[in-house]
Amino acid sequence: MELLDAIKTRRSIREFTGERIPDVDIEKILDAARYAPSPENLQMWRYVVIRDDQETKDFIAEVCREAARGVFGAQPYEMTQGRIWYIPDSIRPREFEDLRDGSLFTYPKDADTLIIGCASESFTDAYQLYPLHLMGSVCVAMGMLQMWLVAHSMGYGVGWTALATTDPRHSELVCERIGIPRSWVPIGILCIGVPKEKRMLGPSRFPLEGVMYSERWGN
């Protein structure tokens, strides 16, 4: 798959068959993260890969569900935003119910592989501090996107979630569960698996002229 095609056809997949992905393919996907950029080549990232521990997958899925209930449970019962035009009217009520009760976000339990990306602003020998929100988390995100694109180009489905790591209380539970040191912060979780179905239709994007300015803001 051409790189530009992979970028344009990448979609968030939230339904997996549960089939096992060959180890060699997972290794290729993981290896892509090593080539992400980082300041001074500090490589301030670590990844925890979960494949065989189904109890931890179920645990993370339940944390995501609980977090989603808090985030989306108070929303009005409608899905009228133009950015989600691609959801047919006939299934909007059902989709939104899954959103409200959090079941839409339990897909980590069915993924073949979970990759938890962690960043640190202190676990380096750099003279200056590279703030986590400006550097470490960005570097991890770029590594995760590279893995996402490689997995997509190989025909696998990928979903990304930060529901289990956004709230510090949930993040603490995840850290305790898999032994993440306090000098490292979990940024998000990449869920990779065999998709139940291909998803080509997706959200529209603003036109290039709407998000890119020439020389000065607004031009």
C-alpha positions, 0 to 999 in steps of 0.5 A: 500500500502506498503511504498516502493511500494508507494515510487516507484510508486509515480508520478507527476499528472497534470490532475484532474477530479475536483471531491470532495475528502471526508473531512476525507481523506483530514484530514488524508493526512494533518495529515501526515505533522505533523510528519515530523522531525524538529530541536529541534522539532521547527516545523517551518512549517505552511500550508495554505489549499485551497479547496473552493476558486476557484478564488484563485486556478485560480489565482495560476494557472495563476501565474504558467502559467506566470512563466512557460512561462518565464522558458520554453518559450526560450527553443529550440523546442525539447525534446531529453533529455534522462531523459524524454525518456518515452514521446512518439515521437508521442506526444512530439511536443504537450507536449512541446508546452504545456510546452512552453506556460505554459498550462501544469502547470495550474493544480492547478485550477482543483485540489480539494485541494491546500496545500501551505507549508510555512517555517520560520527561525525567528518565533522560540524561538531557541537560534541559527538561523536555516537558511531557505535554510538548515532547514525550507524549508527542513522540509516543503519539508519532510512534503509535501512528507509525505502528497504526499505519503499518498495521493498516497497510498489512490489512489489520484493524486498529483502534486507539483509546486514551479512556483508560489513561486520561483520568489520573485515577484510572491511569493509576489502576493501569500502572499498578496492574502492569507495573509501570514505574512512576517516572513513566506516564501511560499516554494511550493504548493501541488495539490491533486485531483482525477486523470483523469488517472493512471500514472505508467510509469515514468522517469528512475532513475540512478542505486544505484551504480551511486548515492551512494558512499561507505566510500569515494566519488567515491567508 
